[in-house]
Amino acid sequence: MTSTVSAPERRRRLNLARSFTNLLVVLIVVVQVYPLVWLFVTSLRPAQEFASGNAFGIPSAFTWDNYVRAFGSADLGRYIFNSFVVTGVSSLLIVLLGMMAAYAIKVLGFRGSKIVMGAFLLGIIVPVQIALVPLFINYSRVGLLNTYQSMIIPLVGFALPTSVYLFVSFFEYIPRETYEAASLDGAGPFRVFFEITMPLSTNTVITVVFVNGIFIWNDFIFANTFVFEEGMKTIPLGLQNFIGAMGSVDWTATFAAVCVTVTPLLLVFLVMNRAIIYGLESGATKG
C-alpha cells in the first residue's frame, strides 16, 4: 500500500528543506567570515582598549596607529617584497614546468607516460619534512643558504605533482581533433603548445597559481630552515619579530601586520574566484 503526499505537504517540506539549507549556508559563512572581520576590526582598535579586556566588543574609536607600529617595529615592507619575489618566481616556474610536463604526458604521449604520471601522483603524498636535512646540507655546500633560490627550489618541487595532475586533467577536455587539425596545418609540438594549449588553459593556470600561491605565500618551514638573515625573511618568518622579550606581544600591531599579509590573497580570490572554481572543477571531474 503506497501513501500519497498532497501537493501542499510536498511544498511545505520543500520550503522547510530550503530554509534549513539556507540557515546552514549562513552559519558556514558566519564561521568563515567572522574571524576575518574580527581581525580587521581589532587591527583598528586602540591598543589600550584591547589590553583592558575589550577584545570582542565594538571599538570606542578606530585608529591607524597599529599599522604605523607594525611597519615601524619590523621591516614589514621588506618581508612583503621577499614574499612577492618568492611567490611570483615559484608560481611562474610551477606553471611552465607543470604545463609542459602535462603536455608531454597527455598530449604528446610516450612509452612509460603512465609510469611518469604515477610518480608525480606519488609525489603528492611525500611530506616536505623529509627533504629539509638533505637540502640544508647541500645548500650549505654550494652556498645557497639565505637566498631566494633556497626557498624557491623546494617550493616548486613539492608543488609540481598537484599542478601536473590539474593540467593533465584539463587537457582531457581539449578534443584530439584540435591537435590533429593544427598538425595538418603544419604546426609542430612547440607551436601547438604555445598557440593552442596555453591560451585554452587560462582558467587552469589561474587555479594552479592561486592554489600553490597560498601554500608558497604562507610557507614557514622552508624559510625558517634555510633563511637566517633579516633582509631575506618572508612574511611568515618576519611575523616572529612581533614577539618581544619574555614572550610579550603587541597584539594590535600584530593583527595589523597579519591583515597586511592576507589582503593580497583575498583580493586575488575576489577578482579571480570564477576562474579558480572552474579550474578546480576541470581537475576534479576528469583524470
C-alpha positions in Angstrom: 0.0 0.0 0.0 1.5 3.3 -1.0 0.9 6.6 0.7 0.4 9.7 -1.3 1.5 13.2 -0.2 -0.6 16.1 -1.1 0.9 19.0 -3.1 0.7 21.5 -0.2 2.5 19.0 2.0 5.3 18.5 -0.6 5.6 22.2 -0.9 5.8 22.7 2.8 8.6 20.0 3.1 10.4 21.6 0.2 10.3 25.0 1.8 11.4 23.5 5.1 14.4 21.9 3.4 15.3 25.1 1.6 15.1 27.1 4.8 17.3 24.5 6.6 19.8 24.7 3.7 19.9 28.5 3.7 20.4 28.5 7.5 23.3 26.1 7.2 24.9 28.2 4.5 24.5 31.3 6.6 26.1 29.6 9.6 29.0 28.4 7.5 29.6 31.9 6.1 29.5 33.4 9.6 32.0 30.9 10.9 34.3 31.6 7.9 33.9 35.4 7.7 33.8 36.3 11.4 37.5 35.7 12.2 38.5 37.9 9.2 36.1 40.7 10.3 37.3 40.5 13.9 40.9 40.5 12.7 40.4 43.7 10.7 38.3 45.4 13.4 40.9 44.6 16.1 43.7 45.9 13.9 42.0 49.3 14.1 41.2 49.0 17.8 43.2 51.2 20.2 45.9 49.2 21.9 44.9 50.4 25.4 41.3 49.3 24.8 42.4 45.8 23.7 44.7 45.5 26.7 41.9 46.5 29.1 39.9 43.4 28.1 37.6 44.8 25.4 38.7 42.5 22.7 35.4 41.5 21.2 33.1 44.5 21.8 32.5 47.4 19.4 35.6 49.7 19.5 35.2 53.1 21.0 37.3 54.5 18.2 39.3 53.4 15.2 43.0 54.2 14.7 45.7 53.5 12.2 48.4 53.7 14.9 48.6 49.9 14.9 49.6 49.8 11.2 52.2 52.5 11.9 53.7 50.4 14.7 53.5 47.3 12.6 55.7 48.9 9.9 57.9 50.6 12.4 58.7 47.7 14.7 59.8 45.4 11.9 60.9 45.7 8.3 57.4 44.6 7.1 57.8 46.2 3.7 60.9 44.1 3.0 59.1 40.9 4.2 56.3 41.6 1.8 58.7 42.3 -1.1 60.5 39.0 -0.4 57.2 37.1 -0.3 56.2 38.6 -3.6 59.5 37.6 -5.2 59.4 34.0 -3.9 55.7 33.6 -4.7 56.0 35.2 -8.2 59.0 33.3 -9.4 57.8 30.0 -7.9 54.4 30.3 -9.4 55.9 31.1 -12.8 58.1 28.0 -12.7 55.3 25.8 -11.4 53.0 26.8 -14.3 55.6 26.5 -17.0 57.1 23.2 -15.8 53.8 21.7 -14.8 52.1 22.6 -18.1 55.0 21.3 -20.2 55.2 18.0 -18.2 51.4 17.5 -18.5 51.6 18.4 -22.3 54.3 15.7 -22.8 52.4 13.1 -20.7 48.8 13.7 -22.0 49.1 15.3 -25.5 52.4 14.1 -27.0 52.4 10.7 -25.2 55.4 8.4 -24.9 56.3 5.0 -23.7 56.1 4.9 -19.9 54.0 8.1 -19.7 51.6 6.4 -17.2 54.5 5.4 -15.0 55.8 9.0 -15.0 52.3 10.3 -14.2 52.1 7.7 -11.3 55.4 9.0 -10.0 54.0 12.6 -10.0 50.9 11.4 -8.1 53.1 9.7 -5.5 54.9 13.0 -5.0 51.7 14.5 -3.7 51.9 12.3 -0.5 55.6 12.9 0.2 55.9 15.0 3.3 58.1 18.1 2.9 60.0 17.4 6.2 62.0 14.5 4.7 63.8 17.0 2.4 64.9 19.5 5.0 68.1 17.9 6.2 69.4 16.8 2.8 68.6 20.2 1.2 70.2 22.1 4.1 73.4 20.0 3.8 73.6 20.6 0.0 72.7 24.2 0.3 75.5 24.8 2.8 78.0 23.1 0.5 77.1 25.2 -2.6 76.4 28.5 -0.8 72.6 28.7 -1.4 71.6 29.4 2.2 70.0 32.8 2.8 69.0 33.1 -0.9 65.7 33.2 -2.8 66.7 30.0 -4.6 66.9 28.1 -1.3 63.1 28.7 -0.8 62.0 28.6 -4.5 63.6 25.2 -5.4 61.8 23.0 -2.8 58.5 25.0 -3.1 58.4 24.4 -6.8 59.4 20.7 -6.4 56.7 19.9 -3.9 54.0 21.9 -5.8 54.7 20.3 -9.2 52.8 17.0 -8.6 49.5 18.7 -7.9 50.0 21.1 -10.8 50.8 18.4 -13.3 47.7 16.5 -12.2 45.4 19.6 -12.7 46.9 20.3 -16.1 46.6 16.6 -17.2 43.0 16.5 -16.1 42.2 19.7 -18.0 43.9 18.6 -21.2 41.5 15.7 -21.4 38.8 18.3 -22.2 40.6 19.5 -25.3 39.5 17.4 -28.3 42.1 15.4 -30.1 40.7 16.9 -33.4 42.1 20.3 -32.3 45.6 19.0 -32.2 45.2 16.9 -35.4 43.9 20.0 -37.3 46.9 22.0 -36.1 49.3 19.2 -37.2 47.7 19.1 -40.7 48.3 22.9 -40.9 52.0 22.3 -40.3 52.1 23.3 -36.7 54.8 21.5 -34.7 54.6 20.5 -31.0 56.0 23.7 -29.7 53.7 25.9 -31.8 50.7 23.8 -30.8 51.7 24.2 -27.1 52.1 28.0 -27.2 49.3 28.9 -29.6 46.6 26.3 -28.7 47.3 24.6 -25.4 48.4 27.7 -23.3 45.5 30.0 -24.4 42.9 27.3 -23.7 44.4 26.7 -20.2 43.9 30.2 -18.8 41.5 29.2 -16.1 43.6 26.2 -15.0 46.7 28.4 -14.9 44.8 30.8 -12.6 43.8 27.9 -10.4 47.3 26.5 -10.2 48.8 29.9 -9.4 46.2 30.6 -6.6 46.2 27.1 -5.0 50.0 27.0 -4.9 50.3 30.7 -4.2 48.5 30.2 -0.9 51.0 27.5 0.1 54.0 29.5 -1.0 52.9 32.8 0.5 52.3 31.2 3.8 55.4 28.9 3.8 57.2 28.9 7.1 59.1 25.6 7.2 61.4 26.2 4.2 62.0 29.9 5.0 62.7 29.1 8.7 65.1 26.3 7.8 67.2 28.0 5.0 67.0 31.7 5.8 68.7 33.4 8.8 69.4 36.9 7.5 66.8 39.6 8.4 66.8 41.0 4.9 65.8 37.7 3.3 62.9 36.8 5.6 59.4 36.4 4.1 56.2 37.5 5.9 55.5 34.3 7.9 59.1 34.3 9.2 59.1 38.1 9.8 56.0 37.9 11.9 58.1 36.3 14.6 59.7 39.7 15.2 56.4 40.9 16.7 57.0 38.6 19.7 59.1 40.7 22.1 61.3 39.9 25.1 59.8 37.3 27.6 57.1 36.5 25.1 55.4 39.9 25.2 53.3 40.7 22.1 51.9 43.9 20.8 48.7 42.2 19.7 47.0 45.0 17.9 50.2 45.8 15.8 50.5 42.0 15.1 46.9 41.9 13.9 47.6 44.9 11.7 50.6 43.1 10.2 48.5 39.9 9.6 45.8 42.0 7.8 48.5 43.3 5.5 49.7 39.8 4.8 46.3 38.3 4.0 45.0 41.2 1.9 46.8 40.2 -1.4 45.3 36.7 -1.2 41.8 37.9 -0.5 42.0 40.4 -3.4 43.2 37.8 -5.8 40.4 35.4 -4.8 37.7 38.1 -5.1 38.9 39.0 -8.6 39.6 35.5 -9.9 37.1 33.3 -8.0 35.1 32.2 -11.0 38.2 31.1 -12.9 39.6 29.4 -9.8 36.4 27.4 -9.2 36.2 26.5 -12.9 39.8 25.2 -12.9 39.2 23.1 -9.8 36.1 21.6 -11.3 38.0 20.8 -14.5 40.6 18.9 -12.5 38.1 17.1 -10.3 35.7 15.7 -12.9 38.4 14.1 -15.1 41.7 12.4 -14.7 
